Amino acid sequence: MNTQITNAGKKLAALRKRIKKNCVVCDRVIIALKQAKYCSNRCRQRAKYQRLKSIKKESHFS
C-alpha cells in the first residue's frame, strides 16, 4: 500500500469544513459536514421509517 496516497487523503479530509447544526429528528447539536442531517444511524433510520409511513398513508387515501 502506498502510504503517501493515504496521508494525502487524510490531509484532504482534515481540511473539509465542519459546522455546528441540529439533527433533524432529535434536535441534538452535532458538528458535522455541511450535508449531514442526522446525528446517528438511529435517527437516519427513524426518518426513513417516518417517510415511508407517510407515503404509505397518502397512497392509501388516494
Backbone as CSV, one residue per row, in Angstrom:
resi,resn,N_x,N_y,N_z,CA_x,CA_y,CA_z,C_x,C_y,C_z
1,MET,0.848,-1.181,0.000,0.000,0.000,0.000,0.894,1.245,0.000
2,ASN,0.499,2.218,-0.768,1.275,3.441,-0.872,0.858,4.405,0.245
3,THR,1.738,4.586,1.235,1.398,5.439,2.384,1.325,6.903,2.007
4,GLN,1.992,7.285,0.932,1.949,8.685,0.501,0.529,9.063,0.067
5,ILE,-0.142,8.171,-0.639,-1.513,8.420,-1.080,-2.444,8.469,0.140
6,THR,-2.254,7.561,1.086,-3.081,7.516,2.287,-2.937,8.803,3.086
7,ASN,-1.726,9.275,3.257,-1.504,10.511,4.002,-2.134,11.711,3.302
8,ALA,-2.089,11.737,1.987,-2.699,12.839,1.237,-4.210,12.851,1.453
9,GLY,-4.819,11.678,1.449,-6.260,11.582,1.685,-6.638,12.061,3.073
10,LYS,-5.833,11.709,4.060,-6.100,12.144,5.433,-6.003,13.657,5.555
11,LYS,-5.033,14.244,4.876,-4.867,15.694,4.926,-6.048,16.396,4.267
12,LEU,-6.503,15.873,3.136,-7.656,16.477,2.464,-8.917,16.352,3.311
13,ALA,-9.107,15.212,3.940,-10.282,15.009,4.790,-10.271,15.965,5.977
14,ALA,-9.088,16.221,6.520,-8.971,17.128,7.659,-9.322,18.566,7.275
15,LEU,-9.166,18.908,6.009,-9.457,20.265,5.553,-10.944,20.521,5.321
16,ARG,-11.746,19.449,5.234,-13.172,19.625,4.990,-13.808,20.368,6.152
17,LYS,-14.598,21.360,5.822,-15.176,22.248,6.822,-16.311,21.554,7.571
18,ARG,-16.267,21.624,8.873,-17.303,21.077,9.733,-18.069,22.253,10.351
19,ILE,-19.379,22.089,10.483,-20.201,23.148,11.064,-21.077,22.583,12.186
20,LYS,-21.548,23.471,13.036,-22.433,23.088,14.126,-23.864,23.193,13.617
21,LYS,-24.634,22.137,13.792,-26.027,22.138,13.366,-26.831,21.178,14.220
22,ASN,-28.127,21.116,14.007,-29.010,20.254,14.778,-29.484,19.082,13.931
23,CYS,-29.613,17.933,14.573,-30.170,16.747,13.922,-31.636,17.036,13.607
24,VAL,-32.099,16.681,12.414,-33.479,16.982,12.017,-34.504,16.105,12.732
25,VAL,-34.078,15.008,13.335,-35.002,14.109,14.018,-35.092,14.413,15.511
26,CYS,-33.947,14.427,16.190,-33.951,14.555,17.654,-33.505,15.934,18.132
27,ASP,-33.090,16.794,17.231,-32.678,18.168,17.531,-31.411,18.253,18.385
28,ARG,-30.618,17.180,18.411,-29.341,17.178,19.132,-28.327,17.988,18.335
29,VAL,-27.495,18.744,19.010,-26.464,19.542,18.346,-25.333,18.617,17.904
30,ILE,-24.937,18.731,16.627,-23.844,17.927,16.086,-22.850,18.837,15.370
31,ILE,-21.627,18.394,15.289,-20.601,19.077,14.499,-20.299,18.138,13.343
32,ALA,-20.690,18.545,12.148,-20.621,17.633,11.013,-20.368,18.392,9.723
33,LEU,-20.219,17.637,8.642,-20.092,18.227,7.323,-21.400,18.909,6.942
34,LYS,-21.328,19.808,6.002,-22.482,20.623,5.624,-23.695,19.776,5.217
35,GLN,-23.483,18.684,4.518,-24.601,17.903,4.001,-25.212,16.948,5.029
36,ALA,-24.610,16.798,6.200,-25.128,15.886,7.223,-26.469,16.383,7.752
37,LYS,-27.392,15.450,7.987,-28.706,15.794,8.518,-28.961,15.146,9.874
38,TYR,-28.348,14.008,10.108,-28.667,13.206,11.278,-27.445,13.017,12.174
39,CYS,-27.704,12.841,13.472,-26.613,12.665,14.429,-26.153,11.213,14.495
40,SER,-26.994,10.282,14.078,-26.647,8.865,14.195,-27.429,8.041,13.179
41,ASN,-27.044,6.783,13.086,-27.752,5.862,12.214,-29.183,5.648,12.717
42,ARG,-29.366,5.679,14.018,-30.688,5.512,14.602,-31.645,6.603,14.111
43,CYS,-31.196,7.850,14.120,-32.029,8.963,13.646,-32.273,8.870,12.145
44,ARG,-31.270,8.430,11.402,-31.432,8.267,9.955,-32.503,7.228,9.657
45,GLN,-32.488,6.112,10.385,-33.484,5.055,10.193,-34.872,5.513,10.634
46,ARG,-34.940,6.287,11.709,-36.219,6.794,12.191,-36.857,7.722,11.153
47,ALA,-36.044,8.573,10.523,-36.536,9.478,9.485,-37.032,8.690,8.273
48,LYS,-36.307,7.649,7.908,-36.712,6.804,6.782,-38.053,6.132,7.074
49,TYR,-38.202,5.617,8.285,-39.445,4.978,8.690,-40.619,5.956,8.599
50,GLN,-40.421,7.184,9.076,-41.478,8.193,9.027,-41.834,8.563,7.589
51,ARG,-40.807,8.684,6.723,-41.075,8.994,5.312,-41.900,7.891,4.666
52,LEU,-41.504,6.650,4.875,-42.222,5.531,4.270,-43.636,5.412,4.824
53,LYS,-43.788,5.694,6.093,-45.103,5.644,6.734,-46.036,6.682,6.125
54,SER,-45.533,7.900,5.890,-46.372,8.949,5.316,-46.708,8.661,3.850
55,ILE,-45.762,8.083,3.115,-46.026,7.723,1.713,-47.103,6.650,1.648
56,LYS,-46.999,5.666,2.515,-47.984,4.581,2.535,-49.368,5.124,2.904
57,LYS,-49.407,6.055,3.850,-50.663,6.655,4.290,-51.299,7.452,3.156
58,GLU,-50.497,8.238,2.422,-51.005,9.033,1.311,-51.545,8.149,0.191
59,SER,-50.839,7.068,-0.131,-51.285,6.193,-1.215,-52.549,5.422,-0.810
60,HIS,-52.749,5.217,0.464,-53.935,4.518,0.956,-55.184,5.372,0.753
61,PHE,-55.063,6.692,0.926,-56.208,7.578,0.798,-56.482,7.984,-0.641
62,SER,-55.573,7.734,-1.570,-55.764,8.152,-2.956,-56.671,7.236,-3.711
